[in-house]
Amino acid sequence: MTDNKGKQLLHLVFGGELEDLKGVQFRDLKDLDIVGIFPDYATAEQAWRSKAQASVDNAHMRYFIVHMHRLLDPESDDV
């Protein structure tokens, strides 16, 4: 666990092919690539960068980092 005032700052990395490059509607939810849940932003960013670079030839493929800790504790102002 990464220690940030004793709180876990979980981040989800996932991606998939988009319907349109101007939106965030996925072509097929069954084909989403759930990369994983990471204990801090830096680790999540490394995973995101790796997946994004590996899919650079597919213009419709996008990967995202979701700050799960913000969903779990909306009052928090952590990064």
N, C-alpha and C positions, 0 to 999 in steps of 0.2 A: 504494500500500500504506500502510495506517495503521501507524505505528510504535509498538509496545508491546513494548519490550525486543527489537526486531528480529523479533518473531513476527507472523504473520498470524493474526488472530482472525476466521475466516470464519463467517458466519451465513447460514443458508438460510431464506427466507420462502416459505411455501406455505400453501394452504388448500383447502377443499372442503366439500361438504355432509355433515353428520353424520347418521347413522341415528337417533340419540337424543341429546337435549341433555345428558344426564347422562354421556355417554361420549365416546370419541374414535374410534369406528368410522365410517369414511367410507362413504357410500352407493355410490359408484362410483369406484374408483381411477383409471379412465380419464379421469375428469373433474376430477382434481386440478389446481389452478391453481398452477404452479410460478412464483412471482414472480421469484425470482433468488437469487443468492449475493452477499453484501455483505461488504465488508472490515472492518466494525466493527459493534458493536451499535447505535450511534446511527443509522447509515444504514439498517440493517435495520429498526429501530423505525419510522423514517419511512415506509418502504415498507409495513410491516405496518399502520400506522395508516391510511394512505391506502386500502389494500384493505379493511380492516375497516369503515371509514366508508362506502365505496362499496357495501358489501353489507349495510348495516344493516337493510334491509327484509326480508332473508331470515334468519329466526331460526336456521335450521339451518346456515348458512354460517359457518365459523370459519377464521381464519388463525392461523398459528403461526410462531414464530421458533425455529429449531434452532441450537444452538451447535455448529456443525460442528467447530470447533477442539477441543472437548472430546472428540468422538468420535475425532478423529485423534490426539490426545495426551491420554489419560485421566489421566495423572500430573500434568498441568498444573492450576494453581489459578487461571488467568486467568479474567477475567469473560467 
